[in-house]
Amino acid sequence: MIRVMCDRCGKELAQGETRHVLKIEAFATADVTAALTEDDLDRDHLEEVAGLLAEAEIADEGPGLDPPSASFRYDMCGPCRRRFLQNPLAREAAPKLRFSKN
């Protein structure tokens, strides 16, 4: 028998009880709103791609680098799912700083 726990509150979910699966994917993206110029058309793109691939190989071997993407999967009970959907980034939980008017 497989035991399933809510990853938010720790409650054990009974067999047959509805559980909710949350999948999160985080990845880097680039701004592609730049206009195409004559210089872009004149460049050797194959050479640039080869250089980028070589840099990527070196980066994969380097210690302490963040991966370009990450995926997460969580099981949740119904109440935790509702709380998550109301405030997915937990903004209210973040401390609010108050500065003096000096």
C-alpha positions, -999 to 999 in steps of 0.1 A, spaced: 0 0 0 14 34 -10 10 62 16 4 96 1 9 127 22 0 163 16 32 181 8 19 213 23 4 203 57 16 167 61 -19 152 64 -20 116 52 -45 112 23 -67 81 27 -69 57 -2 -97 69 -25 -96 104 -11 -92 131 -38 -57 144 -40 -45 173 -61 -12 173 -80 6 206 -84 33 207 -111 56 237 -113 82 244 -141 107 272 -138 128 282 -168 147 312 -181 134 331 -211 148 359 -233 132 391 -245 128 387 -282 113 421 -291 145 434 -307 142 444 -344 162 426 -370 190 447 -385 214 445 -415 242 435 -391 221 405 -380 218 394 -416 255 398 -423 267 377 -393 279 341 -395 252 324 -374 266 289 -378 298 301 -361 279 318 -333 258 287 -327 289 265 -325 304 290 -300 272 289 -279 272 251 -279 308 250 -268 300 275 -239 270 253 -229 293 222 -227 317 241 -205 289 255 -183 275 220 -178 308 209 -163 312 239 -140 303 236 -103 276 255 -86 257 267 -117 219 269 -117 202 245 -141 184 262 -170 151 247 -159 136 229 -130 104 209 -124 86 202 -92 56 180 -83 36 182 -51 6 163 -38 -20 183 -19 -52 178 1 -83 198 -9 -80 226 18 -43 231 9 -51 233 -28 -77 260 -21 -52 280 0 -26 277 -27 -49 289 -54 -59 319 -34 -23 330 -29 1 310 -50 32 331 -44 24 335 -6 27 373 -8 8 379 24 33 357 42 62 379 32 72 404 59 64 440 51 92 464 58 83 498 72 108 526 69 109 557 90 103 591 72 138 605 81 
